[in-house]
Amino acid sequence: MSHATSHVTDPLALVRPRRAIRGMSAILLPFSADRRIDWDAFAAHVARTATAGITPAVNMDTGYVQLIDDATRRRALATARAVLGAGRELVAGACVVDAPGAPFDEAAYARQFAAIAEVGAIPVIFPSFGLTAGGDAECVTRHRRLAQHVEAFIGFELSTEFVPCGRVLGLDAYVELLRIPNCLGAKHSSLSRRLEWDRLAVRDRVRPDFHVFTGNDLAIDMVRYGSDWLLGLSTAWPEAFAQRDRWWAAGDPRFDELDDALQALGDFAFRRPVPAYKHSMAQALRLRGLLASDEPHPESPRRPDSDREVIALILDRIDLALGAAVVA
């Protein structure tokens, strides 16, 4: 499939003032100082996120889904559902870990879907080498096959900055993804405003009910243009993201300064190597007094201890923006 040009999209024409924003936050899987999963802290974080009015998303990249086994994924699912109770929305990554050159493993995805369905969650289809191999047409065809296994799902375009098996579709292929009826939306993590603006323009034209969930932690204000969000950055302070979104829906100018403060954290935490952002999120939550340890997964890249001083300054800025009065 060809890649459509993108210079024709006018971002200003996409701005949607006072729009209700749908937010989903990828939940960090926290670790104790002895590098064991802190399940109590995980459960508390799921609860805080839901109480803020944000949908929790477990077993995402922020939850180290590529580095944990199926038993751990299942425990995360069960813990989240127990915290939320019946009926509250839960999203979860459906991740198949394979190697370059591996064939598409539809059965492995089906097993992930079954585990997610057991707790009444909506799956987010993670890329794998088998899923993303070949051309765009092949990739979309595989998504159509996976769609037959689930009532509804969320797609996922992921830059190779995050994982080597990531894939960002050409725009023509993206249109075909929109045409899968039970695909509710797709998380877009190319880290490119331009590519996301193109998707919003196509969405508005082809299927207005489709959700473009921005995964661009370097441009979280994409919500101005009609994106919803599914972010890892938000795990540091979901209540702040919820307040930001309420201010946007109300047309409150405090949105801008809070968004800027949150973006400062995104710019710092998501610098290269990008996967180390998960350690930054743990550092932020520990500084907020919500974790006993800021250890990342043992196999995940780390940030220097000196980052804590910078993150503390940014958290102070977010706190000030949350408490800011409207200036006449």
SULDATA-V597836 format. One line per field, one symbol per residue. phi: phi as a letter, one per 20 degrees, with the letter a starting at -180 (. if undefined). psi: psi as a letter, one per 30 degrees, with the letter a starting at -180 (. if undefined). Layout:
BEGIN
phi: ???
psi: ???
END
This chain:
BEGIN
phi: .eeffcfefegffegcflefdedcdfefeecefemdfefffffffgffffffndffcdldgfelgfddefffgfffffffffffmfnefcdbfdddeccgnfffdffffffffffffgdmdeedfffcgffefnegffffgfffffffecfbbdfbecfffebfefbdffffffgfffeegeefrbfdcemcfgffggffffgfeebfefeeefdefebffgfgeofebbcegfffaffffffgfffffemeffgffffffffgfffffdfffggfgffffffffffemdcebdfeggeefddfgffgffffffffffffffefefef
psi: kljklfffkjeeffkikhkkkjkkkkkkjlklfghlkieeeeeeeeeeeeefgkkkjlhaefghefflleeeeeeeeeeeeeeflkfkkkkkkjkjkalkfklkieeeeeeeeeeeefghlkkjjklleeeflaleeeeeeeeeeeffflellkljkkkffekfglkklleeeeeeefgjegjfakkjhfgjeeeeeeeeeeeeeeiffkkjjkgjfgifgffegfkakjleeffeieeeeeeeeeeeffgkffeeeeeeeeeeeeeeeglkkefffeeeeeeeeeffgfkfkgklkfgkllllfffeeeeeeeeeeeeeeegklkk.
END
